Amino acid sequence: MEAQSPVSGFLHEPLSQQAQQAIFIPWIQASLAASIPFLTRLNRAHLVAIRRAGLVSAHDAATLDRAILQIEAEGPAKLVIDGSLEDVYFNYEARLLSIAGKDTGSRLHVARSRNDLQSTLDRMRARALGLELASALLDLRGVLLEQVVRNLDCVMPGYTHMQHAQPITFGFYLLGIERSLERDTRRTLAALDRINQCPLGAGALAGTPYPIDRAHTASLLGFAAPVPHALDAVASKDAIMELLTATLFTATTVGRLAQDFYTMTTYEFGMLDLPDNLAITSSLMPQKKNQAVLEFLKGRQSHLIGAMTTAFSAFHAKPFSHVLDGNADSLQFLWDALLGMAGLLQVAGSVVAGVRPRRQRMRELADANYATATDFADYLVIRHGLAFKEAHHVTGRVVRLALHDGISPTNIQAPLVARAAREILGRELRLSDEEIRAAFDSSQSIERRRGSGGPAAEDTAALHARALRELADTRRELETFQAMVSNADTQLQAETAAL
């Protein structure tokens, strides 16, 4: 007897074994286990919808609900993957039919398509990961802000072009990282807002003729509303890709922090210590403490870039409708990339919590390489009336002469300044040794810039207070979002119990 398709009365043949092995079975295996909890909620919400619309009897609805719960309790091990069934849902449905019976089991799929089902499943899965990412981001920012308070007075050199620039504090540096992560958090939450619309009821692309209540189904699944346009609901993954983009920004910020820590923990810099439990050793060299955790924090950006390249390439020049090379292949590497980053943010929090600055070494470096030269130029402008370009050139000559004579910034004296002024201006500047030392002092340098968003204690404290308020506000916003999803689960439980 000629083989028949197990999923179609129209197709004479099942999928070829080659197509199953190369394409469909790996695709199903990659997402089956992760999909089951979301399919449970999705199917129960749809069951409520079709029961309310009179599309399934009370008896069949109760039977279907028991079967859905049994599949979740059994887990993925009971679902024997059959590539000829084409996708996750048809493999799930095969188990549903075996439990509920063919006639009853077949009634669940009324008023929907695999297209709106899969789009809803993808959004639920992305939402869960997005909430996990947002929560981990808030935790990381909280740890950073704790370290800011501890290090407001920890003087260190600030760098531009990886050269000594001006003195800052370690607390000020960490607060800058937190400010960048604040924007990353806003991007993540904005993506979650756009993800949180429900495609169910859109059908294959043109809606459904059955009288289901799309808004009620959306609310049972914790969505803010249905996707308004049925074709857009099944044709687009941009909201999920936006979450990937926001996470790439996060990975970039974390990677930059990791790179700075990586540099500052080297023997040559010697500015930071990290706990031994965040390092590995060498298999050959017994003295080595390799900062492998920081290396992975730096490298994770590449996973997200790879996932993003796949996602955007998959949609290039695709029709605005449901197509598998767009809607399936686009997300091929996204899930693992997002999940991996959520876990890595917790590791980043451990790194920040465990870091210990070497305060004396930081201060020595801040004082050692003329990082306060700009302060001296500013002093010449403010107290001696020079144009800034003149002051800039005089200071540059002061530094050059000091370097030539092996004089440190804290030991520059009036004769050297007078000589530099003669060579640049053709006249001497009369400064005392005391005012020169004050101008070159790194602690005073930090405090001179009050009111400009710099590392002065007053400015940093104000920025820190603002960051704490914003963090608290965002936590409440995230908790409201999480409560909406949690309350929807409670309501779904109540309404399915009534079945």
LUMTI-845843 format. One record per residue (C-alpha): y, x negated, z. Coordinates in steps of 0.02 Angstrom, whole numbers, plus 50000, padded with zeros to 5 digits. Layout:
BEGIN
<bado c2="Y" c1="X" c3="Z"/>
...
//
This chain:
BEGIN
<bado c2="50000" c1="50000" c3="50000"/>
<bado c2="50174" c1="49934" c3="49955"/>
<bado c2="50275" c1="49871" c3="50103"/>
<bado c2="50420" c1="49981" c3="50152"/>
<bado c2="50583" c1="49938" c3="50237"/>
<bado c2="50570" c1="49982" c3="50423"/>
<bado c2="50753" c1="50032" c3="50429"/>
<bado c2="50782" c1="50123" c3="50264"/>
<bado c2="50706" c1="50261" c3="50159"/>
<bado c2="50801" c1="50193" c3="50010"/>
<bado c2="50747" c1="50011" c3="50009"/>
<bado c2="50570" c1="49984" c3="49943"/>
<bado c2="50545" c1="49817" c3="50027"/>
<bado c2="50583" c1="49738" c3="50196"/>
<bado c2="50691" c1="49583" c3="50209"/>
<bado c2="50606" c1="49430" c3="50136"/>
<bado c2="50526" c1="49311" c3="50259"/>
<bado c2="50640" c1="49172" c3="50200"/>
<bado c2="50796" c1="49275" c3="50236"/>
<bado c2="50728" c1="49328" c3="50404"/>
<bado c2="50687" c1="49151" c3="50459"/>
<bado c2="50844" c1="49067" c3="50393"/>
<bado c2="50975" c1="49199" c3="50430"/>
<bado c2="50930" c1="49354" c3="50528"/>
<bado c2="50813" c1="49293" c3="50666"/>
<bado c2="50929" c1="49149" c3="50720"/>
<bado c2="51077" c1="49270" c3="50717"/>
<bado c2="50983" c1="49397" c3="50826"/>
<bado c2="50919" c1="49264" c3="50945"/>
<bado c2="51093" c1="49194" c3="50971"/>
<bado c2="51166" c1="49355" c3="51040"/>
<bado c2="51026" c1="49470" c3="51098"/>
<bado c2="51022" c1="49423" c3="51283"/>
<bado c2="51211" c1="49423" c3="51300"/>
<bado c2="51224" c1="49592" c3="51212"/>
<bado c2="51105" c1="49695" c3="51319"/>
<bado c2="51221" c1="49727" c3="51469"/>
<bado c2="51362" c1="49779" c3="51351"/>
<bado c2="51244" c1="49886" c3="51246"/>
<bado c2="51190" c1="49976" c3="51405"/>
<bado c2="51368" c1="50029" c3="51445"/>
<bado c2="51413" c1="50063" c3="51265"/>
<bado c2="51261" c1="50172" c3="51234"/>
<bado c2="51283" c1="50268" c3="51395"/>
<bado c2="51465" c1="50304" c3="51354"/>
<bado c2="51417" c1="50362" c3="51179"/>
<bado c2="51279" c1="50468" c3="51254"/>
<bado c2="51407" c1="50556" c3="51364"/>
<bado c2="51515" c1="50584" c3="51209"/>
<bado c2="51379" c1="50663" c3="51103"/>
<bado c2="51317" c1="50768" c3="51249"/>
<bado c2="51494" c1="50833" c3="51281"/>
<bado c2="51506" c1="50874" c3="51095"/>
<bado c2="51341" c1="50970" c3="51099"/>
<bado c2="51257" c1="50847" c3="50981"/>
<bado c2="51109" c1="50813" c3="51095"/>
<bado c2="51016" c1="50924" c3="51217"/>
<bado c2="51023" c1="50900" c3="51405"/>
<bado c2="50838" c1="50855" c3="51407"/>
<bado c2="50855" c1="50725" c3="51268"/>
<bado c2="51013" c1="50654" c3="51347"/>
<bado c2="50922" c1="50627" c3="51512"/>
<bado c2="50774" c1="50548" c3="51423"/>
<bado c2="50888" c1="50432" c3="51325"/>
<bado c2="50984" c1="50378" c3="51479"/>
<bado c2="50823" c1="50333" c3="51570"/>
<bado c2="50766" c1="50233" c3="51419"/>
<bado c2="50933" c1="50139" c3="51409"/>
<bado c2="50922" c1="50093" c3="51592"/>
<bado c2="50741" c1="50040" c3="51573"/>
<bado c2="50786" c1="49921" c3="51431"/>
<bado c2="50920" c1="49841" c3="51538"/>
<bado c2="50800" c1="49823" c3="51685"/>
<bado c2="50667" c1="49745" c3="51574"/>
<bado c2="50789" c1="49619" c3="51501"/>
<bado c2="50775" c1="49531" c3="51333"/>
<bado c2="50596" c1="49472" c3="51360"/>
<bado c2="50527" c1="49645" c3="51315"/>
<bado c2="50622" c1="49648" c3="51150"/>
<bado c2="50509" c1="49565" c3="51024"/>
<bado c2="50626" c1="49505" c3="50887"/>
<bado c2="50583" c1="49572" c3="50715"/>
<bado c2="50688" c1="49495" c3="50577"/>
<bado c2="50652" c1="49641" c3="50462"/>
<bado c2="50752" c1="49752" c3="50580"/>
<bado c2="50907" c1="49657" c3="50523"/>
<bado c2="51011" c1="49643" c3="50682"/>
<bado c2="51023" c1="49656" c3="50870"/>
<bado c2="51050" c1="49844" c3="50873"/>
<bado c2="50901" c1="49893" c3="50766"/>
<bado c2="50790" c1="49779" c3="50872"/>
<bado c2="50862" c1="49863" c3="51027"/>
<bado c2="50837" c1="50034" c3="50948"/>
<bado c2="50654" c1="49995" c3="50910"/>
<bado c2="50623" c1="49973" c3="51096"/>
<bado c2="50723" c1="50131" c3="51132"/>
<bado c2="50612" c1="50231" c3="51012"/>
<bado c2="50454" c1="50163" c3="51093"/>
<bado c2="50513" c1="50221" c3="51265"/>
<bado c2="50601" c1="50386" c3="51225"/>
<bado c2="50495" c1="50438" c3="51076"/>
<bado c2="50545" c1="50431" c3="50893"/>
<bado c2="50631" c1="50602" c3="50885"/>
<bado c2="50730" c1="50587" c3="51047"/>
<bado c2="50768" c1="50403" c3="51024"/>
<bado c2="50836" c1="50433" c3="50850"/>
<bado c2="50966" c1="50556" c3="50915"/>
<bado c2="51074" c1="50424" c3="51000"/>
<bado c2="51142" c1="50357" c3="50836"/>
<bado c2="51231" c1="50516" c3="50784"/>
<bado c2="51421" c1="50503" c3="50760"/>
<bado c2="51424" c1="50315" c3="50745"/>
<bado c2="51381" c1="50169" c3="50632"/>
<bado c2="51322" c1="49994" c3="50668"/>
<bado c2="51496" c1="49944" c3="50610"/>
<bado c2="51595" c1="50028" c3="50748"/>
<bado c2="51454" c1="49992" c3="50872"/>
<bado c2="51458" c1="49805" c3="50835"/>
<bado c2="51648" c1="49799" c3="50837"/>
<bado c2="51648" c1="49882" c3="51007"/>
<bado c2="51512" c1="49766" c3="51071"/>
<bado c2="51612" c1="49614" c3="51012"/>
<bado c2="51770" c1="49675" c3="51098"/>
<bado c2="51678" c1="49710" c3="51262"/>
<bado c2="51601" c1="49538" c3="51258"/>
<bado c2="51767" c1="49454" c3="51216"/>
<bado c2="51855" c1="49553" c3="51352"/>
<bado c2="51732" c1="49495" c3="51484"/>
<bado c2="51754" c1="49313" c3="51430"/>
<bado c2="51942" c1="49334" c3="51421"/>
<bado c2="51950" c1="49402" c3="51598"/>
<bado c2="51844" c1="49256" c3="51657"/>
<bado c2="51959" c1="49133" c3="51568"/>
<bado c2="52116" c1="49214" c3="51637"/>
<bado c2="52046" c1="49213" c3="51814"/>
<bado c2="51996" c1="49029" c3="51799"/>
<bado c2="52169" c1="48988" c3="51732"/>
<bado c2="52252" c1="49070" c3="51881"/>
<bado c2="52139" c1="48975" c3="52000"/>
<bado c2="52179" c1="48810" c3="51914"/>
<bado c2="52365" c1="48847" c3="51924"/>
<bado c2="52347" c1="48887" c3="52108"/>
<bado c2="52264" c1="48718" c3="52141"/>
<bado c2="52401" c1="48629" c3="52044"/>
<bado c2="52536" c1="48715" c3="52146"/>
<bado c2="52450" c1="48661" c3="52307"/>
<bado c2="52452" c1="48481" c3="52247"/>
<bado c2="52635" c1="48496" c3="52195"/>
<bado c2="52685" c1="48531" c3="52376"/>
<bado c2="52587" c1="48380" c3="52437"/>
<bado c2="52668" c1="48263" c3="52311"/>
<bado c2="52851" c1="48313" c3="52300"/>
<bado c2="52901" c1="48143" c3="52371"/>
<bado c2="52772" c1="48038" c3="52278"/>
<bado c2="52880" c1="47930" c3="52164"/>
<bado c2="52801" c1="47873" c3="52001"/>
<bado c2="52860" c1="47813" c3="51832"/>
<bado c2="52886" c1="47943" c3="51698"/>
<bado c2="52838" c1="47891" c3="51523"/>
<bado c2="52896" c1="47919" c3="51345"/>
<bado c2="52801" c1="47834" c3="51202"/>
<bado c2="52684" c1="47775" c3="51343"/>
<bado c2="52822" c1="47658" c3="51404"/>
<bado c2="52917" c1="47668" c3="51569"/>
<bado c2="53059" c1="47791" c3="51547"/>
<bado c2="53132" c1="47862" c3="51709"/>
<bado c2="53067" c1="47890" c3="51886"/>
<bado c2="52991" c1="48058" c3="51926"/>
<bado c2="52873" c1="48121" c3="52061"/>
<bado c2="52689" c1="48160" c3="52046"/>
<bado c2="52726" c1="48336" c3="52108"/>
<bado c2="52854" c1="48359" c3="51969"/>
<bado c2="52726" c1="48299" c3="51841"/>
<bado c2="52592" c1="48420" c3="51904"/>
<bado c2="52716" c1="48563" c3="51903"/>
<bado c2="52748" c1="48528" c3="51718"/>
<bado c2="52562" c1="48550" c3="51683"/>
<bado c2="52563" c1="48713" c3="51780"/>
<bado c2="52712" c1="48777" c3="51679"/>
<bado c2="52618" c1="48743" c3="51518"/>
<bado c2="52464" c1="48833" c3="51586"/>
<bado c2="52575" c1="48980" c3="51634"/>
<bado c2="52613" c1="49005" c3="51449"/>
<bado c2="52429" c1="48983" c3="51408"/>
<bado c2="52392" c1="49122" c3="51533"/>
<bado c2="52519" c1="49237" c3="51451"/>
<bado c2="52439" c1="49204" c3="51282"/>
<bado c2="52268" c1="49245" c3="51353"/>
<bado c2="52328" c1="49408" c3="51430"/>
<bado c2="52418" c1="49457" c3="51270"/>
<bado c2="52256" c1="49433" c3="51174"/>
<bado c2="52163" c1="49537" c3="51303"/>
<bado c2="52288" c1="49679" c3="51281"/>
<bado c2="52252" c1="49682" c3="51095"/>
<bado c2="52064" c1="49665" c3="51120"/>
<bado c2="52064" c1="49811" c3="51241"/>
<bado c2="52057" c1="49951" c3="51112"/>
<bado c2="51895" c1="50040" c3="51072"/>
<bado c2="51823" c1="50050" c3="50894"/>
<bado c2="51688" c1="50179" c3="50935"/>
<bado c2="51709" c1="50336" c3="50831"/>
<bado c2="51774" c1="50241" c3="50680"/>
<bado c2="51603" c1="50255" c3="50599"/>
<bado c2="51568" c1="50141" c3="50453"/>
<bado c2="51752" c1="50136" c3="50404"/>
<bado c2="51816" c1="50314" c3="50382"/>
<bado c2="51792" c1="50400" c3="50550"/>
<bado c2="51664" c1="50532" c3="50593"/>
<bado c2="51651" c1="50720" c3="50558"/>
<bado c2="51573" c1="50752" c3="50729"/>
<bado c2="51686" c1="50821" c3="50868"/>
<bado c2="51673" c1="50674" c3="50989"/>
<bado c2="51817" c1="50629" c3="51104"/>
<bado c2="51860" c1="50450" c3="51058"/>
<bado c2="51990" c1="50434" c3="51195"/>
<bado c2="51866" c1="50487" c3="51329"/>
<bado c2="51736" c1="50364" c3="51265"/>
<bado c2="51867" c1="50226" c3="51266"/>
<bado c2="51913" c1="50265" c3="51446"/>
<bado c2="51730" c1="50262" c3="51501"/>
<bado c2="51716" c1="50086" c3="51432"/>
<bado c2="51877" c1="50027" c3="51515"/>
<bado c2="51977" c1="50020" c3="51355"/>
<bado c2="52160" c1="50070" c3="51356"/>
<bado c2="52140" c1="50178" c3="51199"/>
<bado c2="52040" c1="50194" c3="51038"/>
<bado c2="52086" c1="50085" c3="50890"/>
<bado c2="52199" c1="50206" c3="50796"/>
<bado c2="52145" c1="50161" c3="50618"/>
<bado c2="51960" c1="50179" c3="50579"/>
<bado c2="51953" c1="50049" c3="50439"/>
<bado c2="52053" c1="49924" c3="50541"/>
<bado c2="51932" c1="49954" c3="50685"/>
<bado c2="51783" c1="49886" c3="50588"/>
<bado c2="51870" c1="49765" c3="50469"/>
<bado c2="51965" c1="49655" c3="50592"/>
<bado c2="51922" c1="49523" c3="50721"/>
<bado c2="52097" c1="49453" c3="50739"/>
<bado c2="52117" c1="49508" c3="50921"/>
<bado c2="51961" c1="49410" c3="50968"/>
<bado c2="52018" c1="49263" c3="50863"/>
<bado c2="52184" c1="49271" c3="50955"/>
<bado c2="52090" c1="49244" c3="51118"/>
<bado c2="52009" c1="49092" c3="51039"/>
<bado c2="52182" c1="49029" c3="50989"/>
<bado c2="52250" c1="49055" c3="51164"/>
<bado c2="52100" c1="48962" c3="51235"/>
<bado c2="52131" c1="48818" c3="51115"/>
<bado c2="52307" c1="48804" c3="51187"/>
<bado c2="52228" c1="48800" c3="51360"/>
<bado c2="52104" c1="48666" c3="51310"/>
<bado c2="52246" c1="48563" c3="51237"/>
<bado c2="52346" c1="48573" c3="51399"/>
<bado c2="52195" c1="48529" c3="51505"/>
<bado c2="52149" c1="48388" c3="51386"/>
<bado c2="52323" c1="48312" c3="51402"/>
<bado c2="52309" c1="48317" c3="51591"/>
<bado c2="52137" c1="48236" c3="51580"/>
<bado c2="52204" c1="48100" c3="51464"/>
<bado c2="52344" c1="48057" c3="51585"/>
<bado c2="52224" c1="48053" c3="51732"/>
<bado c2="52105" c1="47948" c3="51626"/>
<bado c2="52242" c1="47820" c3="51599"/>
<bado c2="52308" c1="47823" c3="51776"/>
<bado c2="52135" c1="47793" c3="51853"/>
<bado c2="52109" c1="47630" c3="51757"/>
<bado c2="52118" c1="47465" c3="51849"/>
<bado c2="52270" c1="47415" c3="51749"/>
<bado c2="52370" c1="47568" c3="51801"/>
<bado c2="52286" c1="47598" c3="51969"/>
<bado c2="52391" c1="47751" c3="52007"/>
<bado c2="52257" c1="47881" c3="52046"/>
<bado c2="52087" c1="47895" c3="52129"/>
<bado c2="51959" c1="48030" c3="52093"/>
<bado c2="51807" c1="48071" c3="52201"/>
<bado c2="51642" c1="47989" c3="52159"/>
<bado c2="51565" c1="48160" c3="52126"/>
<bado c2="51675" c1="48177" c3="51972"/>
<bado c2="51618" c1="48012" c3="51895"/>
<bado c2="51460" c1="47931" c3="51829"/>
<bado c2="51396" c1="47753" c3="51838"/>
<bado c2="51338" c1="47628" c3="51709"/>
<bado c2="51154" c1="47601" c3="51675"/>
<bado c2="51188" c1="47414" c3="51657"/>
<bado c2="51347" c1="47367" c3="51750"/>
<bado c2="51332" c1="47409" c3="51936"/>
<bado c2="51519" c1="47402" c3="51974"/>
<bado c2="51566" c1="47540" c3="51850"/>
<bado c2="51644" c1="47707" c3="51895"/>
<bado c2="51657" c1="47795" c3="51728"/>
<bado c2="51770" c1="47948" c3="51718"/>
<bado c2="51649" c1="48047" c3="51611"/>
<bado c2="51709" c1="48215" c3="51678"/>
<bado c2="51883" c1="48177" c3="51613"/>
<bado c2="51808" c1="48128" c3="51446"/>
<bado c2="51725" c1="48297" c3="51430"/>
<bado c2="51886" c1="48385" c3="51481"/>
<bado c2="51975" c1="48290" c3="51344"/>
<bado c2="51841" c1="48324" c3="51215"/>
<bado c2="51815" c1="48511" c3="51237"/>
<bado c2="51962" c1="48549" c3="51123"/>
<bado c2="51853" c1="48496" c3="50977"/>
<bado c2="51727" c1="48635" c3="51013"/>
<bado c2="51865" c1="48765" c3="51002"/>
<bado c2="51938" c1="48689" c3="50845"/>
<bado c2="51766" c1="48698" c3="50765"/>
<bado c2="51746" c1="48880" c3="50817"/>
<bado c2="51920" c1="48920" c3="50753"/>
<bado c2="51889" c1="48835" c3="50586"/>
<bado c2="51732" c1="48940" c3="50565"/>
<bado c2="51820" c1="49100" c3="50616"/>
<bado c2="51968" c1="49084" c3="50500"/>
<bado c2="51866" c1="49013" c3="50355"/>
<bado c2="51746" c1="49160" c3="50368"/>
<bado c2="51887" c1="49283" c3="50338"/>
<bado c2="51968" c1="49187" c3="50196"/>
<bado c2="51981" c1="49299" c3="50042"/>
<bado c2="51863" c1="49429" c3="50114"/>
<bado c2="51884" c1="49615" c3="50077"/>
<bado c2="51972" c1="49715" c3="50211"/>
<bado c2="51815" c1="49804" c3="50267"/>
<bado c2="51652" c1="49769" c3="50357"/>
<bado c2="51563" c1="49619" c3="50281"/>
<bado c2="51442" c1="49508" c3="50375"/>
<bado c2="51510" c1="49342" c3="50314"/>
<bado c2="51674" c1="49394" c3="50395"/>
<bado c2="51628" c1="49503" c3="50542"/>
<bado c2="51470" c1="49411" c3="50595"/>
<bado c2="51486" c1="49231" c3="50537"/>
<bado c2="51666" c1="49222" c3="50596"/>
<bado c2="51609" c1="49230" c3="50777"/>
<bado c2="51458" c1="49116" c3="50758"/>
<bado c2="51523" c1="48978" c3="50872"/>
<bado c2="51660" c1="49073" c3="50963"/>
<bado c2="51555" c1="49141" c3="51105"/>
<bado c2="51485" c1="48975" c3="51164"/>
<bado c2="51655" c1="48891" c3="51145"/>
<bado c2="51741" c1="49022" c3="51254"/>
<bado c2="51602" c1="49024" c3="51383"/>
<bado c2="51602" c1="48835" c3="51393"/>
<bado c2="51789" c1="48829" c3="51420"/>
<bado c2="51782" c1="48957" c3="51559"/>
<bado c2="51662" c1="48844" c3="51654"/>
<bado c2="51762" c1="48688" c3="51615"/>
<bado c2="51921" c1="48762" c3="51690"/>
<bado c2="51831" c1="48768" c3="51857"/>
<bado c2="51788" c1="48584" c3="51837"/>
<bado c2="51971" c1="48548" c3="51798"/>
<bado c2="52016" c1="48634" c3="51961"/>
<bado c2="51898" c1="48517" c3="52055"/>
<bado c2="51979" c1="48367" c3="51970"/>
<bado c2="52154" c1="48422" c3="52021"/>
<bado c2="52099" c1="48465" c3="52198"/>
<bado c2="52012" c1="48298" c3="52218"/>
<bado c2="52142" c1="48181" c3="52143"/>
<bado c2="52226" c1="48061" c3="52263"/>
<bado c2="52382" c1="47968" c3="52210"/>
<bado c2="52404" c1="47786" c3="52262"/>
<bado c2="52581" c1="47808" c3="52322"/>
<bado c2="52624" c1="47627" c3="52350"/>
<bado c2="52561" c1="47576" c3="52179"/>
<bado c2="52656" c1="47719" c3="52097"/>
<bado c2="52816" c1="47669" c3="52185"/>
<bado c2="52793" c1="47486" c3="52137"/>
<bado c2="52774" c1="47535" c3="51954"/>
<bado c2="52924" c1="47650" c3="51963"/>
<bado c2="53030" c1="47506" c3="52030"/>
<bado c2="52955" c1="47367" c3="51926"/>
<bado c2="53002" c1="47394" c3="51745"/>
<bado c2="53185" c1="47447" c3="51740"/>
<bado c2="53146" c1="47634" c3="51734"/>
<bado c2="53315" c1="47662" c3="51819"/>
<bado c2="53415" c1="47573" c3="51683"/>
<bado c2="53479" c1="47742" c3="51621"/>
<bado c2="53547" c1="47775" c3="51795"/>
<bado c2="53645" c1="47613" c3="51789"/>
<bado c2="53717" c1="47660" c3="51619"/>
<bado c2="53765" c1="47831" c3="51688"/>
<bado c2="53846" c1="47746" c3="51838"/>
<bado c2="53953" c1="47639" c3="51722"/>
<bado c2="54011" c1="47797" c3="51634"/>
<bado c2="54046" c1="47897" c3="51792"/>
<bado c2="54123" c1="47761" c3="51903"/>
<bado c2="54194" c1="47636" c3="51779"/>
<bado c2="54247" c1="47748" c3="51635"/>
<bado c2="54144" c1="47669" c3="51496"/>
<bado c2="54093" c1="47768" c3="51344"/>
<bado c2="53907" c1="47801" c3="51353"/>
<bado c2="53869" c1="47693" c3="51200"/>
<bado c2="53961" c1="47548" c3="51283"/>
<bado c2="53870" c1="47578" c3="51446"/>
<bado c2="53705" c1="47589" c3="51352"/>
<bado c2="53735" c1="47420" c3="51268"/>
<bado c2="53794" c1="47334" c3="51427"/>
<bado c2="53642" c1="47398" c3="51523"/>
<bado c2="53526" c1="47342" c3="51386"/>
<bado c2="53600" c1="47167" c3="51398"/>
<bado c2="53584" c1="47171" c3="51588"/>
<bado c2="53398" c1="47210" c3="51571"/>
<bado c2="53373" c1="47076" c3="51439"/>
<bado c2="53458" c1="46942" c3="51545"/>
<bado c2="53360" c1="46997" c3="51700"/>
<bado c2="53196" c1="46988" c3="51606"/>
<bado c2="53240" c1="46815" c3="51539"/>
<bado c2="53278" c1="46752" c3="51714"/>
<bado c2="53130" c1="46841" c3="51796"/>
<bado c2="53241" c1="46953" c3="51903"/>
<bado c2="53171" c1="47121" c3="51960"/>
<bado c2="53277" c1="47279" c3="51950"/>
<bado c2="53301" c1="47282" c3="52139"/>
<bado c2="53370" c1="47103" c3="52138"/>
<bado c2="53502" c1="47116" c3="52001"/>
<bado c2="53669" c1="47053" c3="52066"/>
<bado c2="53852" c1="47062" c3="52015"/>
<bado c2="53865" c1="46895" c3="51919"/>
<bado c2="53729" c1="46948" c3="51798"/>
<bado c2="53815" c1="47115" c3="51765"/>
<bado c2="53981" c1="47027" c3="51739"/>
<bado c2="53901" c1="46909" c3="51612"/>
<bado c2="53822" c1="47053" c3="51517"/>
<bado c2="53989" c1="47145" c3="51510"/>
<bado c2="54078" c1="46990" c3="51442"/>
<bado c2="53948" c1="46971" c3="51305"/>
<bado c2="53957" c1="47153" c3="51253"/>
<bado c2="54134" c1="47209" c3="51296"/>
<bado c2="54228" c1="47045" c3="51297"/>
<bado c2="54279" c1="47077" c3="51477"/>
<bado c2="54199" c1="47077" c3="51648"/>
<bado c2="54151" c1="47227" c3="51754"/>
<bado c2="54173" c1="47204" c3="51940"/>
<bado c2="54032" c1="47288" c3="52036"/>
<bado c2="53966" c1="47250" c3="52209"/>
<bado c2="53785" c1="47204" c3="52239"/>
<bado c2="53768" c1="47360" c3="52347"/>
<bado c2="53821" c1="47482" c3="52210"/>
<bado c2="53709" c1="47394" c3="52084"/>
<bado c2="53559" c1="47412" c3="52201"/>
<bado c2="53600" c1="47595" c3="52230"/>
<bado c2="53614" c1="47628" c3="52044"/>
<bado c2="53444" c1="47549" c3="52012"/>
<bado c2="53357" c1="47633" c3="52161"/>
<bado c2="53217" c1="47749" c3="52100"/>
<bado c2="53227" c1="47873" c3="52245"/>
<bado c2="53413" c1="47895" c3="52221"/>
<bado c2="53383" c1="47911" c3="52034"/>
<bado c2="53271" c1="48060" c3="52063"/>
<bado c2="53396" c1="48148" c3="52176"/>
<bado c2="53547" c1="48119" c3="52062"/>
<bado c2="53486" c1="48246" c3="51936"/>
<bado c2="53498" c1="48402" c3="52044"/>
<bado c2="53526" c1="48564" c3="51950"/>
<bado c2="53449" c1="48508" c3="51786"/>
<bado c2="53266" c1="48557" c3="51806"/>
<bado c2="53219" c1="48379" c3="51850"/>
<bado c2="53116" c1="48298" c3="51988"/>
<bado c2="53248" c1="48312" c3="52125"/>
<bado c2="53171" c1="48390" c3="52280"/>
<bado c2="53285" c1="48541" c3="52275"/>
<bado c2="53252" c1="48577" c3="52092"/>
<bado c2="53065" c1="48551" c3="52105"/>
<bado c2="53057" c1="48663" c3="52259"/>
<bado c2="53149" c1="48801" c3="52165"/>
<bado c2="53034" c1="48783" c3="52014"/>
<bado c2="52884" c1="48785" c3="52130"/>
<bado c2="52942" c1="48944" c3="52216"/>
<bado c2="52967" c1="49027" c3="52047"/>
<bado c2="52794" c1="48972" c3="51991"/>
<bado c2="52716" c1="49045" c3="52148"/>
<bado c2="52802" c1="49213" c3="52117"/>
<bado c2="52746" c1="49216" c3="51936"/>
<bado c2="52569" c1="49170" c3="51986"/>
<bado c2="52564" c1="49312" c3="52113"/>
<bado c2="52634" c1="49435" c3="51985"/>
<bado c2="52505" c1="49382" c3="51856"/>
<bado c2="52364" c1="49395" c3="51982"/>
<bado c2="52415" c1="49575" c3="52016"/>
<bado c2="52422" c1="49608" c3="51829"/>
<bado c2="52248" c1="49537" c3="51804"/>
<bado c2="52181" c1="49632" c3="51954"/>
<bado c2="52249" c1="49793" c3="51879"/>
<bado c2="52161" c1="49754" c3="51716"/>
<bado c2="51998" c1="49712" c3="51805"/>
<bado c2="52011" c1="49870" c3="51910"/>
<bado c2="52029" c1="49975" c3="51752"/>
<bado c2="51865" c1="49904" c3="51686"/>
<bado c2="51780" c1="49920" c3="51855"/>
<bado c2="51840" c1="50099" c3="51883"/>
<bado c2="51779" c1="50143" c3="51709"/>
<bado c2="51606" c1="50082" c3="51756"/>
<bado c2="51611" c1="50193" c3="51911"/>
<bado c2="51664" c1="50343" c3="51806"/>
<bado c2="51529" c1="50304" c3="51678"/>
<bado c2="51399" c1="50299" c3="51815"/>
<bado c2="51458" c1="50468" c3="51879"/>
<bado c2="51457" c1="50551" c3="51709"/>
<bado c2="51288" c1="50482" c3="51658"/>
<bado c2="51218" c1="50535" c3="51826"/>
<bado c2="51265" c1="50712" c3="51778"/>
<bado c2="51151" c1="50698" c3="51627"/>
//
